[in-house]
Amino acid sequence: MNTEKQMKLYYFTWILLTILFNIVVFAITDAQKRSTVIYWISYAVIMIVLVVELLVTRNAVKAEQDGRFRYRIPVLTACTQFLIFTVIAATLFLSVPVMPAWLGMLLCIAFGVMNVSLIRHAQAAVPEGKEIAVELEAALESRRAARNADLKAKAEQKEAEKNSRKASEEEKKRGDASKAEAPKPRYVKYGSDKEKKNGKK
């Protein structure tokens, strides 16, 4: 699944959980618990935390898509988990009568802070990863250049040896051709020594 589909799934999850949370707050929670001021302050703060988590997640994903940041962790997975934790805590502490709403508000704030902190720490760790990637790329490039130079030298050496053998063969052929074209020596047949003596007489 690509990033755009994952982000759409996150939007859908955020809307669904927020609707369920509001249904619990306005339709299921006891009216007596909803009559306190701290309850509505907690509800307002929790909604702000949910909106902040949505904006932080959207900006983090957009920054990664634009190439401004790279993260060592799956950002959408982590943000979705914090979103689920926030809604669960908010629903429990705002709907169960024995649980104080202000404690749920503090837990939701803590989850929101951890969400933002996680993204910031992931961003801070990126430059080291970039430097390592650059060093690895430089090392690979150096090895490729050395290998190409070695292959080129071997190719040139083979070409030189081939040209040398070719020149030697051509020289040998020229030598054989010159020997074949050279005139044969003429031999004069002389008689025996006796015939030579008789001729002198």
N, C-alpha and C positions, 0 to 999 in steps of 0.2 A: 504494500500500500504506500503510495507516494505521500508527500507532505501535505499537499492540498486536501486530499481525501481525509487524512488524519485530522487536519484542522477543522474540516467540516464536521467530522465526528465529535471533536471536542466542543464545537459550538452547540451541536445537538444535545450532547450530554449536559452542558452547562444550562441550557434552557430547560431541559427536562427536570434536572435536579432542583433548579430554582423554582419552577412551578410546583413541584411536589412539596418543597419546603414551605412555600406560601400557603398551599392548601392545608398543610398541617397547622400552620400558625393561625390561620383565620377560621378554619372549619372544625378542627379537632381539639385544639388546645382549650383547656378549661377557661371559662370566662373570668373566673376569679384571678387566675394567674395573669391574664392579659390586662387586668385592671391597674397594674402597677406601672409606675413611670420607668423604672429600671428595665422592665420587660421590653418596652418599646424602644428605649435607648439601645438595648442589646440587639433588638431586631434591626434597627437602623444601621448600627455598626457592622453587624454580620452581612447585611446587604452590600455595604460599602466594601467589605473585604472580598466578597464574591466578585464584585465589579472590578476591583483592583487585580484580583487573580486572573480574570479574563483579559484585561488590558496588558498585563505583564506577559502572559502567555502569547498573546497575539504579537506583541512587539518582539519577543524573543524569537519566535518562529520567522517573522518577517526579516529580522536582522540576519538570521541564518540563511534564509533564501537569497538575500541580497549579497551575501558573502562578507558582511561586516564582522561576523563572529562565527566561530565554530565551537561546538560543545562536545565534551567528552561523554556526555550522558544523553539519553533520549529525552529531550526537553518536554515533549508533549505527554509522554508516559508519566514523567514525574509530576507535571502540573495537573494532569488528570487525577492522579492519586491524592494530591493535596486538595483538589476540589471535592473529591468524594469524602475525605476526612472532615473537611470544613462543614459540608452539608450534614453529615451524620451527627457531628457534635452539636451543630446548631439545632437540628431537629430534636435531638434527645433533650438538651437542656432547656429548650423553649417549649416543649410539649409535656414532659413529665413533671407533674406537680412538685415532687420532692427535690427536684434538681434546680439549683438557682440559675436564673437566666444570665446573670452577670458572669458566672463561671464559664458558661458556654461562649459568651462574648470574648472572654480572655483566651479561651482555647482557639477560637476561630482567628483571632488576631495573631496568635502564635503560629498557626498554620500558614497564614498569609505571609508573615515575616520569614518563615522558613522557606516558603516558595520563592520569594524574591531573593533571599540570601543564596539559595541553591543555584539559581540562574546566574547571579553575579559571580559566585565562586567558579562556576563552570566557564564563564567568560574570562575570568582572570587567569585560568589555567591554559587558555588557548595559545598565547604567544609561545610558551614552551613547546607546545605541540607543533606550531608553525616552524620554529627554529629547527626542531628535530626533522621535520619533513623537508625543510630546505637543505639541511646537511645531508640527509639521505639522498635527496635528488642530486646534489652536487657530487656525492661519492659515486652514485650510479652513472652519472654523466661522465665522470673521470674514467671510470672503468670501461664504459662504452668507447670513449675516445682512445684509450690505450689499446683496446682490443681492435678497433678499426685501424689504428696505426700499425699494429702488428700484422694484421691481415694484409694491409697494403704493402708493407715491406716484404712479406712472403710472396705476394703476387708479383712484385717487381723483381724479386730474386729469381722466381721461376721464369718470368719473361726474359730476364737477362740470360739465364742458362739456355733457354730455348733458342734465343737469337744466336748465342755462341755456338750451339750445336748446329744450327742451320748454316751459319757462316763456315764452320769447319767442313760440313758436307759439301757446300758449294765450292769451297777451295779444293777439296779432294776431287770433285767432279771436273773442275777446270784442269787440274793436274793430269787426270786420266785422259781428258780430251786432247791436251797438248802432246802427250806421249803418243796417242793414236795418230795424230796428224804429222808427227815428225817423220822425215824421209828415212827409208831404210838404207843402211850402208851397202855400197857395192863391193863385192869380193872378187878379186882377180885370181883365176886359177893358174898357178904356175906349174910347170912340169917338174919332173924329178931332177935331181942333181946331175944325173948322167946326161939327160937331154940338154941341160944348160951348158955342160962342158962341150958337147958335140956342137951346139949352136955357136959357141965361141970359136971353135976351130973352123 
